[in-house]
């Protein structure tokens, strides 16, 4: 698993000419733009990596597994990721 601070460290190690605070600002802008695009219902595509899109999950009656009680689950947005073919082949070719 990679967290934001670890990603920022890797970026700053690869680009030592940039200040860490500038790279952190860039990363925050980048991630915020992805989140706001998904919030607006737009699709975010990274060529060779994959696409992110938001989908609406309908409201439903679900069940509490502990008590068996029926619970109303409201409508909500979820994020869907579809892997690009390039990433798929790279992941699967490395296992051979």
Protein Blocks (a to p, Z undefined) as FASTA:
>chain_A
ZZfklmmmmmmmmmmmbcfklmmmmmmmmmmmmmmmmmnopacddehiaccddddddddd
dddfknopacdddddddddddddfklmmmmmmmmZZ
